[in-house]
Amino acid sequence: MEALSVEILSPEENMERDHQAFLSVEEGTGKPPIVRLYKWDRLCLSLGYSQKGKPGLKLPLVKRPTGGGALLHGWDVSFSIADLKDRWGGKPSSIYGKVSDIIKEVFEELGVEVRLERFNGRYLNRFYCFWVPTLGELTYRGRKVVAMAMRTGRRAFLLHGSVYVDFDYDEASRILEVDKELLKSRVISLREMGLREEEFLKTLSSRLSFLT
């Protein structure tokens, strides 16, 4: 299998490609699974499809076709999987679990042990998605490593995941108006975990390519 290449696109292009991938699987016009690995060409904030923006946000906004809370992009690498639900056990919990197992194996291959969270919390109780690790997400020493969100249709699902390569806590605190120390207690980047972007992307790409 060929390793997946990493696309670098605008927020709007990234979300449109993922949305179209989901629709093609749902409508039977595409060949699933459709797997993407990508980065963002600018800092932005993605909102879950049920979310509304709030006054004073200092970043460009883009709507995700998946649910969940607002997520800061630009310092992260993201992946998406659009596939038939039945191939992954049908239920959202089963889909989250199987995708999380794949990502967990990536970290384990790189010598880092991460924890699979079982709490089925509600993102929308908090505006930002990094406040509470929820079902299927991965943490390292209590801090969120992988943020994930999903949308399901009659026959298809779309799952988004993001991992911070680096994280500028001073800048994030300024633009999100969230306390710096609180941010540090909630999220963690690959750099802080002692992992290089190149080796993480190579391993992640290799694992995800086996799905296609």
RALIN-V888382 format. One record per residue. N is the residue number from 1. SS is DSSP state (helix for helix, strand for strand, loop for the rest). OMEGA is omega in degrees with one decimal (none if undefined). D_LAST is the distance of its C-alpha to the last C-alpha in Angstrom with 1 decimal. Layout:
N_SS_OMEGA_D_LAST ; N_SS_OMEGA_D_LAST
This chain:
1_loop_176.5_8.1 ; 2_loop_177.5_9.4 ; 3_loop_178.1_10.1 ; 4_loop_173.6_9.6 ; 5_loop_-179.2_13.0 ; 6_strand_176.9_15.2 ; 7_strand_173.6_16.7 ; 8_strand_-173.3_20.3 ; 9_strand_176.4_21.5 ; 10_loop_176.9_24.3 ; 11_helix_-178.0_24.1 ; 12_helix_179.9_24.4 ; 13_helix_179.3_21.6 ; 14_helix_-177.2_19.1 ; 15_helix_178.4_20.1 ; 16_helix_178.4_20.3 ; 17_helix_179.1_16.8 ; 18_helix_179.2_15.5 ; 19_helix_179.2_18.1 ; 20_helix_176.3_17.1 ; 21_helix_178.1_13.5 ; 22_helix_-178.0_15.0 ; 23_helix_-178.6_17.6 ; 24_helix_176.6_15.4 ; 25_helix_-179.8_13.6 ; 26_helix_-175.8_17.1 ; 27_helix_177.7_18.8 ; 28_loop_-179.1_16.5 ; 29_loop_179.8_16.3 ; 30_loop_179.7_12.6 ; 31_loop_-178.7_9.5 ; 32_loop_-3.0_7.7 ; 33_loop_173.8_5.9 ; 34_strand_-173.5_7.1 ; 35_strand_177.8_7.1 ; 36_strand_173.1_10.2 ; 37_strand_-170.8_12.5 ; 38_strand_174.1_16.0 ; 39_strand_-174.9_19.7 ; 40_strand_-174.5_22.8 ; 41_loop_178.0_25.5 ; 42_loop_172.6_28.3 ; 43_loop_177.7_29.5 ; 44_strand_176.9_29.1 ; 45_strand_175.2_29.0 ; 46_strand_179.0_26.4 ; 47_strand_172.8_27.9 ; 48_loop_-171.7_26.4 ; 49_loop_178.3_26.7 ; 50_loop_-176.0_29.8 ; 51_loop_169.4_31.4 ; 52_loop_176.8_34.2 ; 53_loop_177.3_35.2 ; 54_loop_-176.3_38.4 ; 55_loop_172.3_41.4 ; 56_loop_179.1_41.5 ; 57_loop_-171.8_37.9 ; 58_loop_-177.7_37.9 ; 59_loop_169.6_34.3 ; 60_strand_-179.0_32.5 ; 61_strand_173.3_30.7 ; 62_strand_179.0_27.5 ; 63_strand_172.9_26.4 ; 64_loop_170.6_23.0 ; 65_loop_176.7_21.6 ; 66_loop_-178.8_21.3 ; 67_loop_177.5_24.3 ; 68_loop_-176.7_26.0 ; 69_loop_-178.3_28.5 ; 70_strand_-178.2_28.9 ; 71_strand_178.0_27.0 ; 72_strand_179.1_28.1 ; 73_strand_177.8_25.6 ; 74_loop_176.5_26.2 ; 75_loop_-173.0_26.3 ; 76_strand_166.3_22.9 ; 77_strand_-175.5_19.2 ; 78_strand_173.8_17.0 ; 79_strand_176.0_13.5 ; 80_strand_177.2_12.3 ; 81_strand_172.4_9.9 ; 82_strand_-174.9_10.7 ; 83_strand_176.2_10.1 ; 84_strand_-177.3_12.7 ; 85_helix_-175.0_15.2 ; 86_helix_179.2_15.9 ; 87_helix_-175.3_12.7 ; 88_helix_177.6_13.9 ; 89_loop_173.6_17.5 ; 90_loop_-175.4_18.7 ; 91_loop_177.4_20.9 ; 92_helix_-179.4_20.4 ; 93_helix_178.5_21.7 ; 94_helix_179.1_19.2 ; 95_helix_177.5_16.2 ; 96_helix_-176.7_17.9 ; 97_helix_-177.6_18.7 ; 98_helix_176.6_15.3 ; 99_helix_179.5_13.8 ; 100_helix_178.0_17.1 ; 101_helix_178.9_16.9 ; 102_helix_-178.6_13.8 ; 103_helix_177.3_15.8 ; 104_helix_178.8_18.9 ; 105_helix_176.3_17.7 ; 106_helix_179.4_17.0 ; 107_helix_179.8_20.7 ; 108_helix_177.2_22.0 ; 109_helix_179.0_20.6 ; 110_loop_174.3_22.5 ; 111_loop_-179.4_25.6 ; 112_loop_178.8_25.8 ; 113_loop_177.7_26.2 ; 114_loop_-175.1_25.2 ; 115_strand_175.6_26.1 ; 116_strand_-178.0_24.2 ; 117_loop_-178.1_26.4 ; 118_loop_-175.5_27.4 ; 119_loop_178.8_29.7 ; 120_loop_-175.8_28.8 ; 121_loop_-179.4_30.8 ; 122_loop_179.3_31.3 ; 123_helix_-169.4_30.1 ; 124_helix_169.1_32.4 ; 125_helix_178.1_35.4 ; 126_loop_-176.2_34.9 ; 127_loop_-177.6_34.0 ; 128_strand_-172.6_31.7 ; 129_loop_-174.0_28.7 ; 130_loop_-179.5_29.5 ; 131_loop_-173.9_32.7 ; 132_loop_172.4_31.4 ; 133_loop_-176.7_28.3 ; 134_loop_-171.7_27.0 ; 135_loop_175.2_24.9 ; 136_loop_179.9_21.7 ; 137_loop_-175.4_22.5 ; 138_strand_179.0_23.3 ; 139_strand_175.6_26.7 ; 140_strand_-178.1_28.5 ; 141_loop_174.8_32.2 ; 142_loop_-179.0_32.3 ; 143_strand_-173.7_30.6 ; 144_strand_178.3_27.3 ; 145_strand_-176.9_24.5 ; 146_strand_173.9_21.5 ; 147_strand_-178.9_22.3 ; 148_strand_177.0_20.0 ; 149_strand_-174.1_20.5 ; 150_strand_169.8_19.1 ; 151_strand_176.8_19.8 ; 152_strand_174.5_19.6 ; 153_loop_179.8_20.5 ; 154_loop_-177.2_21.6 ; 155_loop_-172.7_18.2 ; 156_strand_171.1_15.6 ; 157_strand_170.3_15.4 ; 158_strand_178.6_14.8 ; 159_strand_175.9_15.0 ; 160_strand_171.5_16.4 ; 161_strand_178.4_17.2 ; 162_strand_177.6_19.5 ; 163_strand_178.3_21.1 ; 164_strand_173.6_24.3 ; 165_loop_175.4_24.6 ; 166_loop_179.8_28.3 ; 167_loop_178.4_30.6 ; 168_loop_-174.0_34.0 ; 169_helix_178.5_35.9 ; 170_helix_-179.7_39.0 ; 171_helix_179.9_37.3 ; 172_helix_179.0_35.3 ; 173_helix_-178.6_38.5 ; 174_helix_-172.9_40.2 ; 175_helix_179.6_37.8 ; 176_helix_-176.0_36.8 ; 177_loop_176.6_40.4 ; 178_loop_-178.4_39.2 ; 179_loop_-177.4_41.1 ; 180_helix_-178.0_39.7 ; 181_helix_176.0_40.4 ; 182_helix_176.3_38.7 ; 183_helix_-179.1_35.6 ; 184_helix_-179.8_35.7 ; 185_helix_-173.5_36.0 ; 186_helix_-175.2_32.9 ; 187_strand_177.9_30.2 ; 188_loop_-178.0_29.3 ; 189_loop_176.6_27.5 ; 190_loop_-179.4_25.7 ; 191_loop_179.5_28.8 ; 192_loop_179.0_31.1 ; 193_loop_179.2_29.1 ; 194_loop_-179.2_29.6 ; 195_loop_177.3_26.0 ; 196_loop_-179.5_25.3 ; 197_helix_-175.6_22.8 ; 198_helix_-177.7_21.5 ; 199_helix_177.3_20.9 ; 200_helix_-179.2_19.2 ; 201_helix_179.1_16.8 ; 202_helix_-178.8_16.1 ; 203_helix_178.8_15.4 ; 204_helix_179.8_13.4 ; 205_helix_179.6_11.2 ; 206_helix_-179.3_10.8 ; 207_helix_-176.8_10.1 ; 208_helix_-178.3_7.5 ; 209_helix_178.9_5.6 ; 210_loop_178.5_5.5 ; 211_loop_-172.4_3.8 ; 212_loop_none_0.0
